[in-house]
């Protein structure tokens, strides 16, 4: 799971072009729902919170034989990447990520995700603006949700590294009725 979060962080960093803005205060990228929760950034600073969550649904499966005759099983699970942008540039940053996350263009955010087995699924709708109440005031945020397919592969080659030396103990209880 940490490798998924690391790949998503790197792709978001690339899509936001944070390495190009040494003079500007870059958007702060944080995982949402961490414990303990970090303090919210000031309203004058851009921030992006991301959350990966698995979705219900049947995964897509594929089988293929490799050159040595070992059966490879591939499974693609459905996930969703939820992004919440805050700050003065929230809408522009969300639009920027929305357009670049599906392209192999500058910074290669999609290539970073693909290398980790994460495939963003394009769709037509983009970021949405939401007014959020905070400390009896309203503040603008921008939400973006991106469906993903996450690849997991297995091999049918046996792994004998952890052989069991003794069978487990089995206890049976018979009830008289």
Backbone as numpy.savetxt, mean C-alpha at the origin, in Angstrom:
# Nx Ny Nz CAx CAy CAz Cx Cy Cz
4.83 -7.43 5.26 4.01 -6.24 5.26 4.88 -4.98 5.26
6.02 -5.04 5.95 6.90 -3.87 5.98 7.43 -3.54 4.59
7.67 -4.57 3.76 8.17 -4.31 2.41 7.11 -3.60 1.56
5.83 -3.92 1.78 4.76 -3.21 1.07 4.74 -1.74 1.47
4.82 -1.48 2.77 4.80 -0.09 3.25 6.02 0.68 2.75
7.17 0.01 2.73 8.39 0.67 2.26 8.26 1.03 0.78
7.74 0.12 -0.04 7.56 0.39 -1.47 6.57 1.52 -1.70
5.47 1.52 -0.96 4.47 2.59 -1.09 5.08 3.93 -0.70
5.84 3.96 0.40 6.49 5.20 0.82 7.43 5.71 -0.27
8.26 4.81 -0.83 9.20 5.22 -1.87 8.48 5.74 -3.11
7.38 5.09 -3.50 6.62 5.53 -4.67 5.98 6.90 -4.42
5.43 7.11 -3.23 4.83 8.41 -2.91 5.90 9.51 -2.88
7.06 9.19 -2.30 8.18 10.13 -2.26 8.57 10.52 -3.68
8.63 9.54 -4.57 8.99 9.78 -5.96 7.91 10.57 -6.69
6.63 10.20 -6.49 5.53 10.88 -7.17 5.43 12.34 -6.74
5.74 12.63 -5.49 5.69 14.01 -5.00 6.94 14.80 -5.35
7.94 14.12 -5.92 9.21 14.74 -6.32 9.87 15.47 -5.16
9.91 14.82 -4.02 10.45 15.47 -2.82 11.94 15.72 -2.93
12.64 14.91 -3.72 14.08 15.12 -3.86 14.39 16.39 -4.64
13.40 16.95 -5.37 13.61 18.17 -6.16 13.37 19.44 -5.36
12.86 19.35 -4.15 12.45 20.55 -3.41 13.31 20.79 -2.17
14.62 20.99 -2.34 15.43 21.20 -1.14 15.13 22.51 -0.44
14.71 23.53 -1.16 14.42 24.83 -0.55 13.03 24.91 0.04
12.08 24.13 -0.50 10.70 24.16 -0.02 10.51 23.17 1.11
9.53 23.42 1.91 9.17 22.47 2.95 8.38 21.34 2.30
8.96 20.16 2.19 8.27 19.07 1.49 7.07 18.56 2.29
6.22 17.85 1.57 5.08 17.23 2.25 5.60 16.15 3.19
5.01 16.09 4.31 5.37 15.09 5.30 4.58 13.82 4.98
5.25 12.70 4.79 4.58 11.44 4.47 4.59 10.57 5.72
3.38 10.18 6.18 3.26 9.38 7.40 2.28 8.25 7.17
2.51 7.15 7.88 1.51 6.08 7.91 0.37 6.51 8.80
-0.84 6.26 8.36 -2.02 6.57 9.17 -2.22 5.46 10.20
-2.91 5.77 11.25 -3.30 4.81 12.29 -2.11 4.15 12.96
-1.09 4.93 13.28 0.02 4.38 14.05 -0.25 4.59 15.53
0.39 3.80 16.33 0.20 3.91 17.77 1.56 4.06 18.42
1.85 5.14 19.08 1.00 6.29 19.37 0.89 7.18 18.14
-0.21 7.89 18.04 -0.45 8.78 16.92 0.48 9.98 17.00
1.09 10.36 15.87 1.95 11.54 15.90 1.09 12.81 16.00
1.66 13.89 16.49 0.87 15.13 16.56 0.58 15.61 15.14
-0.58 16.23 14.94 -0.90 16.72 13.59 0.05 17.85 13.20
0.39 17.92 11.91 1.27 19.00 11.48 0.51 20.33 11.49
1.23 21.44 11.54 0.53 22.73 11.49 -0.19 22.89 10.15
-1.24 23.70 10.14 -2.04 23.87 8.93 -1.24 24.49 7.79
-0.15 25.13 8.08 0.67 25.75 7.04 1.61 24.75 6.36
1.65 23.51 6.85 2.56 22.49 6.30 1.78 21.42 5.58
2.27 20.98 4.43 1.66 19.90 3.68 1.96 18.56 4.35
0.97 17.69 4.36 1.15 16.37 4.96 0.33 15.36 4.17
0.87 14.17 4.10 0.20 13.05 3.43 0.20 11.86 4.38
-0.99 11.32 4.66 -1.13 10.12 5.46 -1.60 9.01 4.54
-0.95 7.83 4.64 -1.36 6.71 3.79 -1.70 5.49 4.64
-2.61 4.69 4.10 -3.04 3.48 4.79 -3.30 2.39 3.75
-2.67 1.24 3.94 -2.90 0.08 3.08 -3.88 -0.85 3.77
-4.89 -1.31 3.04 -5.82 -2.25 3.65 -6.23 -3.31 2.63
-6.29 -4.57 3.07 -6.77 -5.61 2.17 -8.27 -5.47 1.94
-8.70 -5.88 0.75 -10.12 -5.81 0.42 -10.68 -7.21 0.29
-11.98 -7.30 0.50 -12.67 -8.57 0.29 -12.76 -8.84 -1.20
-12.85 -10.10 -1.52 -12.99 -10.48 -2.92 -12.10 -11.66 -3.22
-12.43 -12.31 -4.30 -11.67 -13.49 -4.71 -10.36 -13.06 -5.35
-9.24 -13.59 -4.87 -7.97 -13.24 -5.50 -7.86 -13.90 -6.88
-7.07 -13.31 -7.72 -6.82 -13.85 -9.03 -5.63 -14.80 -8.95
-5.76 -16.01 -9.50 -4.71 -17.03 -9.41 -4.21 -17.39 -10.81
-2.92 -17.72 -10.90 -2.33 -18.17 -12.16 -1.27 -19.21 -11.84
-1.15 -20.22 -12.72 -0.13 -21.26 -12.57 0.78 -21.23 -13.79
2.07 -21.53 -13.57 3.03 -21.60 -14.68 4.17 -22.52 -14.27
4.70 -23.29 -15.23 5.86 -24.14 -14.99 7.11 -23.34 -15.34
8.12 -23.42 -14.45 9.38 -22.77 -14.81 10.23 -23.74 -15.62
11.44 -23.34 -15.99 12.31 -24.14 -16.86 12.70 -25.47 -16.23
12.76 -25.54 -14.90 13.16 -26.78 -14.23 11.97 -27.70 -13.94
10.79 -27.32 -14.36 9.61 -28.16 -14.17 8.90 -27.97 -12.84
9.28 -26.93 -12.10 8.64 -26.65 -10.82 7.41 -25.77 -11.08
6.29 -26.18 -10.52 5.06 -25.42 -10.70 5.11 -24.15 -9.84
4.92 -23.01 -10.47 4.87 -21.74 -9.78 3.42 -21.29 -9.70
2.97 -20.94 -8.52 1.61 -20.45 -8.32 1.70 -18.95 -8.01
0.90 -18.18 -8.71 0.86 -16.73 -8.49 -0.53 -16.35 -8.02
-0.58 -15.53 -7.01 -1.85 -15.05 -6.47 -1.78 -13.54 -6.38
-2.82 -12.89 -6.85 -2.90 -11.44 -6.79 -4.06 -11.08 -5.87
-3.74 -10.54 -4.71 -4.76 -10.13 -3.74 -5.18 -8.69 -4.01
-6.41 -8.39 -3.65 -6.92 -7.02 -3.79 -6.60 -6.22 -2.53
-6.07 -5.03 -2.73 -5.76 -4.11 -1.65 -6.24 -2.72 -2.05
-6.25 -1.81 -1.11 -6.60 -0.43 -1.38 -5.60 0.47 -0.65
-5.12 1.47 -1.37 -4.23 2.47 -0.80 -5.06 3.74 -0.60
-5.27 4.11 0.65 -6.02 5.32 0.98 -5.02 6.43 1.32
-5.17 7.56 0.65 -4.29 8.70 0.85 -5.11 9.90 1.31
-4.63 10.59 2.35 -5.29 11.79 2.85 -4.23 12.89 2.88
-4.51 13.98 2.15 -3.59 15.11 2.03 -4.12 16.29 2.84
-3.22 16.94 3.56 -3.54 18.15 4.32 -2.58 19.25 3.90
-2.97 20.49 4.17 -2.08 21.62 3.95 -2.51 22.51 2.82
-1.76 23.59 2.59 -2.15 24.56 1.58 -2.11 23.99 0.15
-1.29 22.99 -0.11 -1.17 22.41 -1.45 -1.82 21.03 -1.55
-2.74 20.71 -0.64 -3.32 19.37 -0.57 -3.95 18.94 -1.90
-4.76 19.80 -2.48 -5.45 19.43 -3.72 -4.46 19.22 -4.87
-3.48 20.09 -5.00 -2.49 19.97 -6.07 -1.63 18.72 -5.89
-1.22 18.44 -4.65 -0.41 17.25 -4.40 -1.18 15.97 -4.68
-2.46 15.94 -4.29 -3.28 14.75 -4.55 -3.45 14.53 -6.05
-3.67 15.59 -6.78 -3.80 15.49 -8.23 -2.49 15.01 -8.86
-1.40 15.52 -8.36 -0.08 15.13 -8.84 0.16 13.63 -8.63
-0.11 13.14 -7.43 0.06 11.71 -7.14 -0.88 10.88 -8.00
-2.13 11.34 -8.14 -3.12 10.60 -8.93 -2.64 10.40 -10.36
-2.02 11.40 -10.95 -1.58 11.29 -12.34 -0.28 10.52 -12.48
0.62 10.64 -11.52 1.93 9.99 -11.67 1.97 8.55 -11.19
1.09 8.15 -10.29 1.17 6.80 -9.71 0.88 5.72 -10.75
0.18 6.09 -11.84 -0.17 5.13 -12.88 0.78 5.20 -14.08
1.82 6.02 -14.00 2.72 6.19 -15.13 4.14 5.76 -14.77
4.86 5.34 -15.79 6.27 5.01 -15.62 7.14 6.19 -16.02
6.63 7.37 -15.82 7.33 8.59 -16.23 8.39 8.99 -15.22
8.57 10.30 -15.08 9.62 10.85 -14.24 9.51 10.32 -12.82
10.60 9.86 -12.27 10.62 9.35 -10.91 10.16 7.91 -10.79
9.45 7.42 -11.78 9.02 6.02 -11.86 8.29 5.49 -10.65
7.26 6.17 -10.13 6.56 5.63 -8.96 5.90 4.28 -9.25
5.34 4.09 -10.45 4.71 2.80 -10.75 5.76 1.70 -10.86
6.93 2.02 -11.41 8.00 1.03 -11.50 8.46 0.60 -10.10
8.49 1.53 -9.16 8.87 1.20 -7.78 7.86 0.22 -7.19
6.57 0.49 -7.41 5.53 -0.41 -6.91 5.60 -1.77 -7.58
5.77 -1.80 -8.90 5.84 -3.07 -9.63 6.99 -3.93 -9.15
8.14 -3.32 -8.87 9.30 -4.08 -8.39 8.99 -4.79 -7.08
8.05 -4.25 -6.31 7.64 -4.87 -5.03 6.42 -5.77 -5.20
5.95 -5.97 -6.44 4.78 -6.83 -6.67 3.46 -6.13 -6.41
3.46 -4.80 -6.48 2.24 -4.02 -6.26 1.86 -3.36 -7.59
0.61 -3.57 -8.00 0.17 -3.06 -9.29 -1.05 -2.16 -9.09
-0.88 -0.83 -9.28 -2.03 0.07 -9.15 -3.01 -0.16 -10.31
-4.29 -0.14 -10.01 -5.33 -0.37 -11.00 -5.93 0.99 -11.36
-5.75 1.43 -12.61 -6.29 2.75 -13.00 -7.81 2.78 -12.95
-8.33 3.94 -12.65 -9.76 4.17 -12.68 -10.00 5.62 -13.05
-11.24 5.98 -13.31 -11.53 7.29 -13.87 -11.61 8.42 -12.84
-12.10 8.17 -11.63 -12.28 9.29 -10.71 -11.01 9.55 -9.92
-10.86 10.81 -9.53 -9.63 11.24 -8.87 -9.87 11.69 -7.45
-9.07 12.66 -7.00 -9.16 13.13 -5.62 -10.50 13.80 -5.32
-10.90 13.73 -4.05 -12.13 14.41 -3.62 -11.80 15.33 -2.45
-12.44 16.49 -2.45 -12.24 17.48 -1.39 -13.23 17.23 -0.27
-12.74 17.28 0.96 -13.56 17.02 2.14 -13.27 18.11 3.17
-14.34 18.64 3.78 -14.17 19.57 4.89 -14.23 18.76 6.17
-13.22 18.88 6.99 -13.09 18.09 8.20 -13.14 19.02 9.41
-13.88 18.61 10.44 -13.95 19.41 11.66 -12.76 19.06 12.54
-12.09 20.10 13.04 -10.96 19.92 13.96 -10.93 21.10 14.90
-11.06 20.83 16.17 -11.03 21.86 17.22 -12.04 22.99 16.92
-13.25 22.58 16.61 -14.38 23.48 16.35 -14.15 24.40 15.16
-13.29 23.98 14.25 -13.08 24.70 13.00 -13.11 23.68 11.87
-13.29 24.18 10.66 -13.27 23.32 9.49 -11.97 23.52 8.73
-11.41 22.38 8.32 -10.18 22.46 7.54 -10.32 21.56 6.33
-9.77 22.01 5.23 -9.88 21.29 3.97 -8.85 20.17 3.89
-9.29 19.03 3.43 -8.37 17.93 3.16 -8.76 17.34 1.80
-7.87 16.59 1.22 -8.13 15.94 -0.06 -7.87 14.46 0.09
-8.85 13.65 -0.29 -8.75 12.19 -0.19 -8.56 11.58 -1.56
-7.76 10.52 -1.62 -7.54 9.78 -2.85 -7.46 8.31 -2.48
-8.16 7.48 -3.23 -8.17 6.04 -2.97 -7.75 5.32 -4.25
-6.76 4.43 -4.13 -6.22 3.74 -5.30 -6.32 2.23 -5.08
-7.06 1.52 -5.94 -7.11 0.06 -5.83 -5.79 -0.55 -6.31
-5.38 -1.62 -5.66 -4.11 -2.28 -5.97 -4.31 -3.78 -6.11
-3.44 -4.41 -6.89 -3.28 -5.86 -6.89 -1.89 -6.13 -6.33
-1.81 -7.00 -5.34 -0.54 -7.33 -4.72 -0.23 -8.79 -5.04
0.92 -9.03 -5.64 1.31 -10.37 -6.08 2.01 -11.13 -4.96
1.63 -12.39 -4.85 2.29 -13.32 -3.94 2.51 -14.58 -4.75
3.72 -15.14 -4.77 3.90 -16.38 -5.51 4.44 -17.47 -4.61
4.06 -18.68 -4.95 4.50 -19.87 -4.23 5.12 -20.83 -5.23
5.92 -21.71 -4.74 6.51 -22.75 -5.58 6.06 -24.09 -5.04
5.91 -25.06 -5.95 5.49 -26.39 -5.50 6.68 -27.23 -5.06
7.90 -26.72 -5.18 9.08 -27.46 -4.74 9.02 -27.66 -3.24
9.25 -28.90 -2.77 9.15 -29.14 -1.33 10.27 -28.45 -0.56
9.93 -27.97 0.60 10.90 -27.35 1.50 11.08 -28.30 2.67
12.22 -28.98 2.69 12.47 -29.98 3.73 13.37 -29.45 4.83
13.49 -28.15 4.92 14.38 -27.57 5.92 13.85 -27.71 7.34
12.57 -27.85 7.51 12.00 -27.91 8.86 11.24 -29.20 9.10
11.87 -30.35 8.84 11.20 -31.63 9.02 10.84 -31.84 10.49
9.74 -32.51 10.69 9.27 -32.81 12.04 9.94 -34.10 12.49
10.59 -34.07 13.65 11.29 -35.27 14.13 10.35 -36.20 14.90
9.32 -35.65 15.55 8.35 -36.45 16.29 6.96 -35.97 15.92
6.04 -36.91 15.72 4.68 -36.48 15.42 4.06 -35.80 16.64
3.09 -34.94 16.44 2.45 -34.28 17.58 1.62 -35.27 18.38
1.45 -34.99 19.64 0.64 -35.84 20.51 -0.83 -35.57 20.22
-1.58 -36.63 20.08 -3.02 -36.52 19.81 -3.77 -37.15 20.95
-4.69 -36.43 21.52 -5.53 -36.95 22.60 -6.97 -36.95 22.13
-7.61 -38.07 22.33 -9.01 -38.17 21.93 -9.85 -38.40 23.18
-10.96 -37.77 23.25 -11.89 -37.92 24.37 -13.14 -38.57 23.82
-13.53 -39.65 24.49 -14.75 -40.36 24.07 -15.83 -40.06 25.10
-16.93 -39.60 24.64 -18.05 -39.33 25.57 -19.07 -40.43 25.41
-19.57 -40.86 26.51 -20.60 -41.91 26.48 -21.96 -41.24 26.46
-22.78 -41.70 25.59 -24.03 -41.03 25.47 -25.14 -41.89 25.66
